[in-house]
Amino acid sequence: MVYLQLPKLKRERLIVLTGKEAVLISISSLIVAFIIFSGFLMLEGATPTEAYGHIFTFAFDPKLGLSTTLHRGFFILFSTLAFIVPMSAGLWNIGMEGQFYLGTIGAFAVAYSLPNLDPALLIPLMITSGALFGAGYGALAGFLRGKLNVNEVVATLMLNNIAFWLVYLLTVGGPWAGIAESTSRPLPASARAPIIWNTTFTSFLAIGIAILLYIFLKYSSLGYQIRVLGNSSVAAKHIGISAPKITILVMSIGGAIAGAAGYHMWAGDPAFYMIPRPEAYKAIGDLTYWGILIGLVCLLNSLAAIPFTVFIGSILVGSTVLVRRLRLPFGLDVLFLGVISLTFVAFQFFHNYRIRRIRRE
């Protein structure tokens, strides 16, 4: 009898990525993703260059998809920033979705309570309330992790589910129910976000937060403590950094940013101006998970995340024309995003690790 022995393989960690290397990996993985997706397009009888031309001309045309591209892209930027801050301390904030839902509740509660308030006061109050609701939800996850040692991934995933049903109870037959089935009442006109240069003003708020976070994490003493904790909890304890306090702080900051996205999303898109049906706001909530991938690809650099989130927004918006213009099957846009995700992960893995064969004695 012949026995087949498979080789033993060992994974070895390589050097840490630099910013330049991260950019090269991102560009290389994008090229590969486009090549792979081109194969699927050709299988459906489409010309890749024509398909990509339709995607990006639609996504960045000011008269067509530009405003939606920027709106979706900067929504993902909010989510990315909400992930970057806790991850800098070594914590996985998987709860951006739930924090976004809580921010939605906070913002809409103000709008429905004070519909006749001047927009100059109402809008800042809505954003602040959304941020506070999100921060409170993030702080709860931070407390569970910092004080009770509950795994933050498990805690935030459970909190996401609770938040989804809280919104559901308010809108589906609840006190916020609108005329249309399973949607909320429309936002008052005074609560709608002003538009500047084809995008809501909160897009510029997201950019400002990204700049401030970069400065805060890199140059402030508190940012230094966060980074030390993220690199080594033992070293942080040795120099007197309180891990529970930092844990609650970073999860609160992340939650506040994700909560502010609740106003950005629903008050900044004319297609909404309300909380839509559950399956629709769940689909938007699912976009927050792009923040995890982009935060990791950008090496937790909030400035690098800005153009990258806009690019992902263009794919989200532009790829929808594949069905309308080229009569291609539904789901190709999701497939394209999936291919991009997998190539990013694969390229980062094989740059950070080497697979070595172990010689048998």
Secondary structure by P-SEA (a helix, b strand, c coil): cbbbbcbbbbbbbcccccaaaaaaaaaaaaaaaaaaaaaaaaaacccaaaaaaaaaaaaacccccaaaaaaaaaaaaaaaaaaaaaaaacccccaaaaaaaaaaaaaaaaaaaccccccccaaaaaaaaaaaaaaaaaaaaaaaaacccccaaaaaaaaaaaaaaaaaaacccccccccccccccccccccbbbbcccccaaaaaaaaaaaaaaaaacccaaaaaaaaaaacaaaaaaacccaaaaaaaaaaaaaaaaaaaaaaaccccccccccccaaaaaaaaaacaaaaaaaaaaccccccaaaaaaaaaaaaccccccccccccccaaaaaaaaaaaaaaaaaaaaaabbbbbbbcc
